[in-house]
Amino acid sequence: MDASTVICTSTLASSFVLFLFLYLLAYFVVFRNWDKELRKEASSSFMSLTHGTPAVILAIHALLQTHSSHTFASPNSYFHNRVLEFSMGYFLMDLLHYLVFFPNGILFILHHLATLFVFATCRFLVCYGAYEILVLLILAEVTSPCQNIWSIAGLRRADDPTAATLYQDGHGFLGWL
């Protein structure tokens, strides 16, 4: 294992711990006054919010630092690997959330497993193709703030008029995405 792999692997572990901390912060502090069942979903959405925007910024930075060709045959750079591991930390934590609290949420579980398979294969097995995957990550995560705010508003729409308005307005906006 080379030094780059050791450093990046610590990025995976530290990212997982970061997202665990953010989930617990959301559950026990941010949404502490919410119903227990709603807090689980809201905490997952909060964690997703804290992943999406940084992932886009980090991925753009990694792509701008790429000096090799931009094909699937291009080797991953140090920055590519760090962004992949940052996102893998998030997907592992959210997968754990679904396995523990929503084991029947097969669609999300399969989505997380498939994404982790692609990211891990690109990062650890073939060490190629991150450039294209990061482009897709940017496209996927750029709408994350809208989706997660809309989801959180949807959880409280029955008892909070502001959340109901935000959810209804967001439904129309997100419908075209």
Secondary structure as UniProt FT lines:
FT   HELIX           3..25
FT   HELIX           26..30
FT   TURN            31..33
FT   HELIX           36..64
FT   TURN            72..73
FT   HELIX           78..101
FT   TURN            103..104
FT   HELIX           106..120
FT   HELIX           121..126
FT   HELIX           130..141
FT   TURN            142..143
FT   HELIX           144..156
FT   TURN            157..159
FT   HELIX           161..175
//
